[in-house]
Amino acid sequence: MTPLGYNGDLMVQMQVKLGPATLRNPVVLAAGTSGVMGEIEDALNLSTIGAITTKSITKEPRIGNEPVRMVTLQSGMMNAIGLANEGIDSFIENHAQSVPSLDTVVIGSVAGDTIEAYVAVASAMDSILGIDLVEINVSCPNTQDGLEFGGCPKSLTMLLNEIRPALSNSGMLVKLSAAPGDIRKHAQAAIDSGADALTLINTIPSLAIDIESRTPKLSRGIGGVSGTVIHPVAVRVVHEIYRDVAKDANIPIIGTGGVLRWEDAAEFILAGATAVGIGTASFVNPASAQNIAKKLTSWVKRQGCQSITELIGELKLP
């Protein structure tokens, strides 16, 4: 795995660290946006990106919410999938064996509705060869499960204190939502409970209405909005958490939310993110992640830097 991006006469270092894992570059495919795990390999060369995140897996299979579960908006999309997935036993049987063959870091995403369920899935993910990081999804806004833990620092601490000992082989990422408002206390609770990195942010609970039928466009009503519409919010949250919580603790952040262009990814880096999650953009163009990674390399060179890490948190405020 080469960490270098060649650009003209300068070799640019694009390698970044997330806990115990080393990524060849900061581009990460976000959970739930590229199949269960490696299906997107048919359209994307995984050797060109830093990591791929599995679909969020629960202890038992979940059918998810009734259709309609996704709608397109002018500046993004909304979904209320409801964590539909095959469950951890099926995931291990059908996907675990292929993890070592994927030419990128693999992050296992875990969700649940009880502490016991979270621990069971996290422990199972930790046992899979090639899973270097486990992302604890406590922020899915279209269920009433994980958000209860992510919405309260005390509940989050209780959950993570039980999960952390179950991860003996993998680093622990904690994925937080911006939905509770100021989440600095939530981020601090995650770090105090042993998080190796934070993922910020998930989709934001929203409502879209069909004005002719006077009914919600999603069958569930409330769903999570993603895409360019949430990008400035996500950049602000990443910067605040980096500045006030994560920087001094030396905890890296994966910035997610509305990254459709390389410029969006660069904004996250300057705001304080070590890596950048690509989600909605993969629906628009499955190859967008590798294009973003390539153009980030060019940006680092233009900034006169030898490593992308020199640009993390380098936002110049007036």
C-alpha positions in Angstrom: 0.0 0.0 0.0 1.7 3.2 -1.2 0.9 6.4 0.8 2.3 8.6 -1.9 0.5 10.6 -4.6 2.8 11.6 -7.4 2.2 15.0 -8.9 4.7 16.5 -11.2 8.1 16.6 -9.7 6.9 16.4 -6.1 5.9 13.3 -4.2 3.1 14.2 -1.8 2.5 12.2 1.3 -1.3 11.4 1.6 -1.1 8.8 4.4 -3.2 9.5 7.5 -3.7 7.6 10.8 -7.1 6.7 12.4 -6.3 5.0 15.7 -4.3 1.8 15.0 -5.1 1.9 11.2 -3.1 3.6 8.5 -5.0 4.8 5.5 -3.2 5.4 2.2 -5.2 8.6 1.8 -8.0 10.4 3.7 -10.9 9.3 1.5 -13.4 7.0 3.2 -16.6 5.5 1.8 -19.2 6.1 4.4 -21.5 3.4 5.9 -24.6 2.4 4.0 -23.7 4.1 0.7 -21.7 1.5 -1.2 -23.5 -1.8 -0.6 -22.9 -4.1 2.3 -19.2 -3.9 1.9 -17.2 -4.4 -1.3 -19.8 -4.4 -4.0 -18.8 -1.0 -5.2 -15.5 -2.6 -6.3 -17.2 -3.2 -9.6 -17.2 0.5 -10.3 -14.4 1.8 -8.1 -10.8 0.8 -7.7 -10.5 0.4 -4.0 -6.7 0.7 -4.1 -7.2 4.4 -4.9 -9.0 5.2 -1.6 -8.2 5.1 2.1 -11.0 3.0 3.5 -14.4 1.5 3.0 -17.1 1.3 5.7 -19.6 -1.6 5.8 -23.3 -1.1 6.0 -24.4 -0.7 9.6 -24.9 -4.2 10.9 -27.2 -5.2 13.8 -27.5 -8.3 15.9 -30.7 -9.5 14.2 -31.7 -9.0 10.6 -33.8 -5.9 10.0 -36.3 -5.4 7.2 -36.2 -1.6 7.6 -38.9 0.9 7.0 -41.7 0.6 4.5 -41.2 2.2 1.1 -41.0 5.1 0.1 -37.6 5.1 1.8 -35.6 7.6 -0.3 -36.5 10.8 -2.1 -34.4 13.2 -4.2 -34.2 16.9 -3.2 -32.9 20.0 -5.0 -29.7 20.0 -3.0 -29.4 16.4 -1.7 -31.5 13.5 -0.7 -33.6 12.2 2.2 -33.8 8.6 3.4 -35.5 6.6 6.1 -34.0 3.2 5.3 -34.3 2.1 8.9 -31.0 0.2 9.2 -32.2 -2.6 6.9 -29.5 -5.3 7.0 -29.0 -9.0 7.1 -27.8 -9.3 10.7 -24.3 -10.2 12.1 -24.5 -13.9 11.6 -25.3 -13.6 7.9 -22.7 -10.9 7.5 -20.0 -13.2 9.0 -21.1 -16.1 6.9 -21.4 -14.2 3.6 -18.9 -11.4 3.8 -16.3 -11.9 6.5 -14.1 -14.1 4.4 -13.7 -11.5 1.7 -12.4 -8.7 3.9 -8.7 -9.5 3.6 -8.9 -9.5 -0.2 -10.2 -5.9 -0.3 -7.3 -3.6 -1.2 -8.1 -0.9 1.4 -8.8 -0.5 5.1 -12.1 -1.9 6.1 -14.2 -0.3 8.8 -17.0 -2.4 10.3 -20.1 -0.4 11.2 -22.2 -1.5 14.2 -25.7 -0.4 15.3 -28.2 -1.7 17.8 -31.1 -1.0 20.1 -29.6 -2.3 23.4 -26.2 -2.2 25.0 -26.0 -6.0 24.8 -26.8 -6.0 21.1 -24.2 -3.4 20.4 -21.5 -5.4 22.3 -22.4 -8.6 20.6 -22.0 -7.1 17.1 -18.9 -5.1 18.0 -17.3 -8.3 19.4 -18.1 -10.2 16.3 -16.8 -7.5 14.0 -13.6 -7.4 16.1 -13.0 -11.1 15.4 -13.1 -10.7 11.6 -9.6 -10.8 10.0 -9.0 -7.6 8.2 -11.4 -5.4 10.2 -9.1 -2.7 11.5 -11.6 -0.3 12.8 -15.1 -0.6 14.2 -17.5 2.4 13.9 -20.2 2.6 16.5 -23.2 4.2 14.9 -25.1 6.0 17.6 -26.5 8.6 15.2 -28.9 7.0 12.7 -31.8 9.5 12.7 -34.4 7.3 11.0 -34.8 4.8 13.8 -35.5 5.3 17.5 -32.7 2.9 18.5 -29.1 4.2 18.4 -30.0 7.9 18.6 -31.1 7.4 22.2 -27.5 6.6 23.0 -26.0 9.3 20.8 -28.3 12.0 22.1 -27.2 11.8 25.7 -23.6 11.9 26.9 -24.4 9.8 30.0 -26.1 7.1 27.9 -23.3 7.2 25.4 -20.7 6.7 28.1 -22.6 3.7 29.5 -22.7 2.2 26.0 -19.1 2.8 25.0 -17.7 1.6 28.4 -19.3 -1.8 27.6 -18.2 -1.9 24.0 -14.6 -0.8 24.4 -13.4 -4.0 26.2 -14.9 -6.1 23.4 -12.6 -4.5 20.9 -9.2 -6.1 21.5 -8.1 -6.2 17.8 -9.8 -3.1 16.3 -9.8 0.6 17.0 -13.1 2.2 18.0 -14.7 5.0 16.0 -17.8 6.8 17.3 -20.3 8.3 14.8 -22.2 11.2 16.2 -25.1 13.2 14.8 -25.5 17.0 15.0 -29.2 16.5 15.8 -28.9 17.2 19.6 -27.4 20.6 18.8 -24.1 21.4 20.6 -22.4 18.0 20.7 -19.2 18.9 22.3 -20.1 17.1 25.5 -21.1 14.0 23.4 -17.7 14.1 21.7 -15.9 14.5 25.0 -17.8 11.6 26.4 -16.8 9.4 23.4 -13.2 10.3 23.8 -13.2 9.7 27.6 -14.7 6.3 26.9 -11.9 5.3 24.7 -12.8 6.4 21.2 -9.8 6.3 18.8 -11.6 8.6 16.3 -14.9 10.4 15.7 -17.1 10.4 12.7 -19.0 13.7 12.2 -21.8 14.0 11.1 -24.6 11.7 10.1 -27.7 12.8 8.2 -29.9 15.4 9.9 -33.6 14.6 10.7 -35.8 16.5 8.3 -39.3 16.5 6.7 -40.3 16.7 3.0 -44.0 17.1 2.0 -45.9 16.2 -1.1 -48.0 19.4 -1.5 -50.6 17.7 -3.7 -51.4 14.7 -1.4 -50.5 16.7 1.7 -48.5 13.8 3.0 -44.9 13.2 3.8 -42.8 12.1 0.8 -41.2 9.4 3.0 -43.5 6.7 4.4 -42.1 7.1 7.8 -42.4 10.9 7.7 -39.2 12.1 9.2 -36.0 11.0 7.4 -32.4 11.9 7.3 -31.2 14.6 4.8 -27.8 14.3 3.2 -25.9 15.9 0.4 -24.8 19.5 -0.3 -27.5 21.0 1.9 -25.9 19.8 5.1 -22.2 20.4 4.1 -21.8 23.8 5.8 -23.4 22.5 9.0 -21.0 19.5 9.0 -18.0 21.7 8.4 -19.0 23.9 11.3 -19.5 20.9 13.6 -16.1 19.4 12.6 -14.3 22.6 13.3 -15.9 23.1 16.7 -15.2 19.6 17.8 -11.7 19.7 16.5 -11.0 23.1 18.1 -12.6 22.6 21.5 -12.4 18.8 22.1 -10.4 16.6 19.7 -7.3 18.6 18.9 -5.8 18.6 22.5 -6.8 15.0 22.9 -5.1 14.1 19.6 -8.2 12.3 18.4 -8.7 12.3 14.6 -12.1 13.1 13.0 -13.7 11.7 9.8 -15.7 14.6 8.4 -18.8 13.5 6.5 -21.7 15.4 5.0 -22.2 16.7 1.5 -18.8 15.9 0.0 -19.6 15.9 -3.7 -16.4 17.7 -4.9 -12.8 17.6 -3.9 -13.2 21.2 -2.7 -15.8 19.9 -0.1 -13.2 17.4 1.1 -10.5 20.0 1.4 -12.9 22.2 3.5 -13.2 19.3 6.0 -9.4 18.9 6.2 -8.9 22.6 6.9 -11.7 22.5 9.5 -9.9 19.8 11.4 -10.8 16.5 9.9 -8.1 13.9 9.3 -10.2 11.9 6.9 -13.3 12.6 4.8 -16.3 10.4 4.3 -18.0 10.1 0.9 -21.7 9.1 1.0 -24.3 10.7 -1.3 -21.7 11.3 -4.0 -21.3 7.6 -4.5 -25.0 7.4 -5.6 -24.3 10.2 -8.2 -21.0 8.7 -9.4 -19.6 5.6 -7.9 -16.1 6.6 -9.0 -16.3 10.0 -7.3 -14.2 8.9 -4.3 -11.1 8.1 -6.3 -11.5 11.3 -8.3 -11.6 13.3 -5.0 -8.5 11.5 -3.7 -6.6 12.3 -6.8 -7.5 16.0 -6.8 -6.7 16.3 -3.1 -3.2 15.3 -3.9 -2.9 18.1 -6.4 -4.3 20.6 -3.8 -1.7 19.6 -1.2 1.0 20.3 -3.7 -0.4 23.7 -4.6 -0.5 24.6 -1.0 3.3 24.0 -0.9 3.0 21.0 1.6 4.7 17.7 1.5 2.0 15.9 3.5 -1.8 16.4 3.8 -1.4 16.3 7.6 0.1 19.7 7.4 -3.3 21.1 6.4 -5.4 19.5 9.1 -7.1 22.2 11.1 -5.3 25.0 9.2 -8.4 27.2 8.8 -7.3 30.9 9.0 -10.0 32.8 10.9 -10.3 36.6 10.7 
